[in-house]
């Protein structure tokens, strides 16, 4: 007959001794203004970084949710979009005439470990609105001075794609867009500055449109939604909070040492 081993009773005496020891140690607290100042300066920074990473996690999850929901929506006509609303990742379609004379190359785009550009061109829609489309990625030449040769788009084309709204503020006018010659290498997406540089008239669609697969002139389409997963941000947050905890433990340890231990 097999008998189960008895469950050991909780050792209340050991717990009492541990709490008593902790209380006695805390009573030895000695205020050191230098150590306290360092602690008070470092702790808010570590906590702020941890909560910032948690905020980034939530932002990434919300962005992925928006992307997934809008990828299943049918493309909307360009003229039906409310430009004051959130258009991030909205599917859109329109017809128009591309501008093959003015091509922009968005610099420092990486694909499969290679450096290159994203190719942007203006298309004047049938409604008269200027829309900058992103055709995709092309590799950089052998040198920075050797710019890629971009094939022209047909005189008239049907565009389907996804609206992309960049995060952050772009410079309205920059020296790079005022330099002579085409194509122009740019560092930031700014449709207003690009329209002025190309000397195009009429209303402007405020965001770029990343072309869909199968659209005339589409190149390598590589646009990750996020660069870091939400789980990575949570992991970074745990690291910052762990550092804050360790800082607190070290502060308490050095502030409650006996005088003999502090002298050694």
C-alpha positions as CSV (number, residue, x, y, z in Angstrom):
1,X,0.0,0.0,0.0
2,X,1.4,3.3,-1.1
3,X,1.1,6.2,1.4
4,X,1.4,9.8,0.5
5,X,4.1,11.8,2.1
6,X,2.7,14.2,4.7
7,X,2.7,17.8,3.6
8,X,5.1,19.7,5.8
9,X,3.6,22.4,8.0
10,X,4.5,25.9,7.3
11,X,7.5,27.1,9.3
12,X,6.0,30.1,11.0
13,X,9.1,30.4,13.2
14,X,11.4,30.8,10.2
15,X,9.1,33.4,8.6
16,X,8.9,35.3,11.9
17,X,12.7,35.3,12.1
18,X,13.0,36.5,8.5
19,X,10.6,39.4,9.0
20,X,12.2,40.3,12.3
21,X,15.6,40.3,10.6
22,X,14.4,42.5,7.8
23,X,12.8,44.9,10.2
24,X,16.0,45.1,12.3
25,X,18.0,45.8,9.1
26,X,15.6,48.6,8.0
27,X,16.0,50.2,11.4
28,X,19.7,50.6,10.6
29,X,18.9,52.9,7.7
30,X,21.4,55.7,7.4
31,X,20.7,58.7,5.2
32,X,23.4,59.3,2.6
33,X,22.5,62.3,0.5
34,X,24.8,61.3,-2.4
35,X,23.4,57.8,-2.6
36,X,19.8,59.0,-2.2
37,X,20.2,61.7,-4.8
38,X,21.6,59.1,-7.3
39,X,18.7,56.8,-6.5
40,X,16.1,59.5,-6.9
41,X,17.6,60.5,-10.2
42,X,17.9,57.0,-11.7
43,X,14.7,55.4,-10.5
44,X,12.2,57.7,-12.4
45,X,14.3,57.3,-15.6
46,X,14.2,53.5,-15.4
47,X,10.5,53.5,-14.6
48,X,9.7,56.0,-17.4
49,X,11.6,53.8,-19.9
50,X,9.7,50.7,-18.8
51,X,6.3,52.4,-19.1
52,X,7.4,53.9,-22.5
53,X,8.1,50.4,-23.8
54,X,4.6,49.3,-22.6
55,X,3.1,52.2,-24.4
56,X,5.0,51.3,-27.6
57,X,3.7,47.7,-27.2
58,X,0.1,49.0,-27.2
59,X,0.8,51.3,-30.2
60,X,2.1,48.4,-32.2
61,X,-0.8,46.2,-31.3
62,X,-3.2,48.9,-32.3
63,X,-1.4,49.5,-35.6
64,X,-1.4,45.8,-36.5
65,X,-5.1,45.7,-35.7
66,X,-5.8,48.7,-38.0
67,X,-3.7,47.1,-40.8
68,X,-5.4,43.7,-40.6
69,X,-8.9,45.2,-40.6
70,X,-8.2,47.5,-43.5
71,X,-6.5,44.9,-45.7
72,X,-9.8,43.0,-46.0
73,X,-11.8,46.2,-47.0
74,X,-12.5,46.7,-50.7
75,X,-10.5,49.6,-52.4
76,X,-12.3,53.0,-52.1
77,X,-12.4,55.5,-54.9
78,X,-9.9,58.3,-54.3
79,X,-12.6,61.0,-54.5
80,X,-14.7,59.3,-51.7
81,X,-12.0,59.6,-49.0
82,X,-12.3,62.1,-46.2
83,X,-8.9,63.7,-46.1
84,X,-9.5,64.8,-42.5
85,X,-10.0,61.2,-41.2
86,X,-7.5,58.6,-40.3
87,X,-6.4,57.1,-43.7
88,X,-3.6,54.9,-42.5
89,X,-3.6,51.6,-44.6
90,X,-6.8,52.4,-46.4
91,X,-7.2,50.6,-49.7
92,X,-7.7,53.1,-52.6
93,X,-8.0,53.1,-56.3
94,X,-8.0,55.7,-59.1
95,X,-7.0,56.4,-62.7
96,X,-4.6,59.1,-63.9
97,X,-1.6,60.3,-65.8
98,X,1.8,59.7,-64.3
99,X,4.6,62.3,-64.3
100,X,7.6,60.5,-65.7
101,X,9.8,63.6,-65.7
102,X,10.1,63.9,-62.0
103,X,11.1,60.9,-60.0
104,X,12.0,60.8,-56.3
105,X,14.3,58.2,-54.6
106,X,13.7,57.7,-50.9
107,X,17.1,57.0,-49.5
108,X,18.4,54.3,-47.1
109,X,15.8,51.6,-47.8
110,X,17.0,48.1,-46.8
111,X,15.8,44.9,-48.5
112,X,17.4,41.5,-47.8
113,X,20.5,43.2,-46.5
114,X,21.0,45.4,-49.5
115,X,20.8,49.2,-49.5
116,X,18.6,50.9,-52.0
117,X,15.8,53.4,-52.7
118,X,12.0,53.5,-52.8
119,X,10.8,55.0,-56.1
120,X,8.1,57.7,-55.8
121,X,6.2,59.4,-58.7
122,X,3.3,61.8,-59.0
123,X,0.1,60.7,-60.8
124,X,-2.5,63.3,-61.7
125,X,-5.8,61.6,-61.1
126,X,-8.8,62.1,-63.3
127,X,-10.2,64.5,-60.6
128,X,-7.1,66.7,-61.0
129,X,-5.5,65.7,-57.7
130,X,-1.8,65.0,-57.4
131,X,-1.1,61.7,-55.8
132,X,2.4,60.4,-55.1
133,X,2.6,56.7,-55.5
134,X,5.4,54.5,-54.1
135,X,6.3,51.9,-56.7
136,X,8.6,49.9,-54.4
137,X,12.3,49.2,-53.9
138,X,15.3,49.3,-56.2
139,X,18.9,48.6,-55.4
140,X,21.6,51.3,-55.0
141,X,24.2,51.5,-57.8
142,X,27.9,50.6,-57.4
143,X,28.4,54.1,-55.9
144,X,26.2,56.8,-54.4
145,X,26.7,58.9,-57.4
146,X,25.4,56.2,-59.7
147,X,21.6,56.5,-59.5
148,X,19.3,53.6,-60.7
149,X,17.6,53.9,-64.1
150,X,13.8,53.8,-63.5
151,X,11.5,52.5,-66.3
152,X,8.8,55.0,-67.3
153,X,5.1,54.4,-66.4
154,X,2.5,54.2,-69.2
155,X,0.9,57.4,-70.3
156,X,-2.3,56.5,-68.5
157,X,-2.7,54.0,-65.7
158,X,-5.0,52.4,-63.1
159,X,-3.7,52.6,-59.6
160,X,-4.6,50.4,-56.7
161,X,-2.8,50.6,-53.4
162,X,-2.5,51.3,-49.7
163,X,-2.4,54.8,-48.1
164,X,0.7,55.2,-46.0
165,X,0.8,57.9,-43.3
166,X,4.4,58.4,-42.0
167,X,4.9,58.8,-38.3
168,X,6.4,62.1,-37.2
169,X,6.8,65.5,-38.9
170,X,8.6,66.0,-42.1
171,X,10.5,69.2,-43.2
172,X,8.3,71.4,-45.4
173,X,11.1,72.3,-47.8
174,X,14.6,71.0,-47.7
175,X,17.8,71.7,-49.6
176,X,17.9,68.3,-51.2
177,X,14.6,69.0,-53.1
178,X,15.9,72.3,-54.3
179,X,19.1,70.8,-55.9
180,X,19.1,70.6,-59.7
181,X,18.6,67.4,-61.7
182,X,16.4,64.4,-61.7
183,X,15.8,61.9,-60.2
184,X,16.1,63.5,-56.7
185,X,17.3,61.6,-53.7
186,X,15.3,62.5,-50.6
187,X,15.5,61.5,-46.9
188,X,11.9,62.2,-45.8
189,X,8.5,61.7,-47.3
190,X,6.8,65.1,-47.7
191,X,4.3,65.3,-50.5
192,X,3.9,69.1,-50.3
193,X,7.7,69.7,-50.8
194,X,7.7,67.1,-53.5
195,X,4.9,68.7,-55.4
196,X,6.6,72.1,-55.2
197,X,9.9,70.6,-56.4
198,X,8.2,69.0,-59.4
199,X,6.3,72.3,-60.1
200,X,2.9,70.5,-60.2
201,X,-0.3,72.4,-59.7
202,X,-3.7,71.6,-58.3
203,X,-5.0,69.9,-55.1
204,X,-2.6,67.5,-53.4
205,X,-3.4,64.1,-51.7
206,X,-1.5,64.5,-48.4
207,X,-0.1,61.0,-48.2
208,X,1.7,58.5,-50.5
209,X,0.0,55.4,-51.9
210,X,2.0,52.2,-51.9
211,X,1.0,50.4,-55.1
212,X,-0.6,46.9,-55.0
213,X,0.8,43.8,-56.6
214,X,0.2,43.8,-60.3
215,X,0.0,47.5,-60.8
216,X,1.9,48.8,-63.9
217,X,5.4,49.7,-62.9
218,X,5.4,48.0,-59.5
219,X,8.8,47.2,-58.3
220,X,9.9,45.2,-55.2
221,X,7.1,45.7,-52.7
222,X,8.6,45.4,-49.2
223,X,6.9,47.5,-46.5
224,X,6.9,45.8,-43.0
225,X,4.1,47.2,-40.9
226,X,6.3,47.3,-37.8
227,X,10.0,46.9,-37.2
228,X,9.7,45.4,-33.7
229,X,7.0,43.0,-32.5
230,X,4.8,44.0,-29.5
231,X,6.4,41.1,-27.5
232,X,9.8,42.6,-28.0
233,X,8.7,45.9,-26.4
234,X,7.2,44.0,-23.5
235,X,10.5,42.2,-23.0
236,X,12.4,45.5,-23.0
237,X,9.9,46.9,-20.4
238,X,10.5,43.9,-18.1
239,X,14.2,44.6,-18.4
240,X,13.8,48.3,-17.4
241,X,11.5,47.3,-14.5
242,X,14.0,44.7,-13.4
243,X,16.8,47.3,-13.4
244,X,14.6,49.6,-11.3
245,X,14.0,46.8,-8.8
246,X,17.7,46.0,-8.6
247,X,18.5,49.7,-8.1
248,X,16.0,49.8,-5.2
249,X,17.5,46.6,-3.6
250,X,21.1,48.0,-3.9
251,X,20.0,51.3,-2.4
252,X,18.4,49.6,0.6
253,X,21.4,47.3,1.0
254,X,24.0,50.0,1.1
255,X,21.8,52.3,3.2
256,X,21.2,49.6,5.9
257,X,24.7,48.2,6.2
258,X,26.3,48.1,9.6
259,X,29.1,50.6,10.2
260,X,31.7,47.9,10.4
261,X,30.6,46.5,7.0
262,X,30.6,50.0,5.5
263,X,34.2,50.5,6.6
264,X,35.5,47.4,4.9
